[in-house]
C-alpha cells in the first residue's frame, strides 16, 4: 500500500511550487508540481481555491472534493520528494467525481513528463528577485 500523502501547509512551499514547478492548466483543475530534490522524502500535496471561484462554503466544498480525489489518485502516481499543488476551478463543483480523478491523473502524468529533477543548486532556497534571499517567514 502506498504511503499517505503529507499536506503542504506553509505559504513558502506553495510559492515555491508556483515559481519553480511545472504548471499544468485545465478547465477543472490546475496542477503545480515541484521536485524538492529529496528522493527519499514523502510526496506532499496542497490545495487552493481563490476567492474568485466562489464564497467560503463553495471553496471549502471544492477543496474537500480535491482532497478526496488526491487521496484516490496521487497516492499511487505521486513521485517521492515532489510537491503537488491542486488549484480548484469553478467546474470542480459541477463535474462528476470520476472526471476530477481522471483530470488529476492526467495532469500528474503530464507534469512528470515535463519536470526535471532538482539538482544540488535547487536544493536550498533560491534567491528572491533583486538577489536577496527570502527569510523563513
C-alpha positions in Angstrom: 0.0 0.0 0.0 1.4 3.4 -0.9 2.4 5.8 1.8 -0.2 8.5 2.6 0.5 12.0 1.3 1.7 14.7 3.5 -0.1 18.0 3.4 1.6 21.3 2.4 0.7 23.9 5.0 3.3 26.7 4.7 2.9 29.5 2.3 6.5 29.4 1.2 6.0 25.8 -0.1 3.0 26.9 -2.2 5.0 29.8 -3.5 8.0 27.6 -4.3 5.7 25.2 -6.3 4.4 28.2 -8.2 7.8 29.7 -9.0 10.0 26.7 -9.5 7.5 24.0 -10.5 5.8 22.7 -13.6 2.4 24.2 -14.3 -0.4 22.2 -15.9 -3.7 24.1 -16.5 -7.1 22.7 -17.3 -10.7 23.6 -17.2 -11.4 21.7 -13.9 -8.1 21.8 -12.0 -4.7 23.4 -12.2 -1.6 21.5 -11.0 1.7 22.8 -10.0 4.4 20.2 -9.3 7.8 20.8 -7.9 10.6 18.3 -7.3 12.2 19.2 -3.9 15.3 17.2 -4.7 14.8 14.8 -1.7 14.5 11.4 -3.3 13.6 9.5 -0.1 11.1 12.1 1.2 7.4 11.7 1.2 5.3 13.3 -1.6 3.3 16.3 -0.4 0.1 17.8 -1.7 -1.6 21.2 -1.1 -5.0 22.6 -2.1 -6.1 26.0 -3.0 -9.2 27.8 -4.2 -9.1 31.5 -4.7 -11.9 33.9 -3.7 -12.5 34.5 -7.4 -14.1 31.0 -7.7 -16.8 31.4 -5.0 -17.7 32.1 -1.4 -16.2 30.3 1.6 -18.8 27.5 1.5 -18.1 26.7 -2.2 -14.4 27.0 -1.8 -14.4 24.5 1.1 -16.6 22.1 -0.9 -14.1 22.4 -3.8 -11.2 21.6 -1.6 -13.0 18.6 0.0 -13.6 17.2 -3.4 -10.0 17.7 -4.4 -8.7 16.2 -1.1 -10.8 13.0 -1.7 -9.6 12.8 -5.3 -6.0 13.4 -4.4 -6.1 10.6 -1.9 -7.5 8.2 -4.5 -5.1 9.2 -7.3 -1.9 10.8 -6.1 -1.1 8.1 -3.5 -0.5 5.8 -6.5 1.1 8.2 -9.0 2.9 10.8 -6.9 6.7 10.8 -7.0 8.6 10.7 -3.7 10.2 14.1 -2.9 7.7 16.1 -5.0 5.2 18.8 -4.0 1.8 18.9 -5.8 -0.5 21.9 -5.5 -4.0 21.4 -6.8 -5.8 24.6 -7.8 -9.6 24.4 -7.9 -11.5 25.9 -10.8 -15.2 26.6 -10.6 -16.1 23.5 -12.6 -14.9 21.3 -9.7 -18.3 21.8 -8.1 -20.4 20.6 -11.0 -18.4 17.8 -12.8 -18.8 14.1 -11.8 -16.1 12.9 -9.3 -14.7 10.4 -11.9 -13.8 13.4 -14.1 -11.9 15.0 -11.3 -10.0 11.8 -10.7 -9.1 11.5 -14.4 -8.0 15.1 -14.7 -5.7 14.9 -11.7 -4.2 11.7 -13.0 -3.6 13.1 -16.5 -2.2 16.4 -15.1 0.2 14.5 -12.9 1.4 12.4 -15.8 1.9 15.5 -17.9 3.8 17.2 -15.1 6.0 14.2 -14.7 6.9 14.2 -18.4 7.8 17.9 -18.3 9.7 18.0 -15.0 13.4 18.0 -14.5 15.0 16.6 -11.3 16.2 19.2 -8.8 19.9 19.5 -8.8 22.2 20.5 -5.9 21.8 24.2 -6.8 18.0 23.8 -6.4 18.1 22.2 -3.0 18.4 25.4 -1.0 16.3 28.4 -1.0 16.6 30.3 -4.3 17.4 34.0 -4.3 14.4 36.3 -4.3 14.1 38.9 -7.0 16.7 41.5 -6.5 19.3 39.0 -5.4 18.2 38.8 -1.8 17.4 35.5 -0.1 13.9 35.2 1.4 13.6 34.7 5.1 11.8 31.7 6.6 8.7 33.7 7.4 
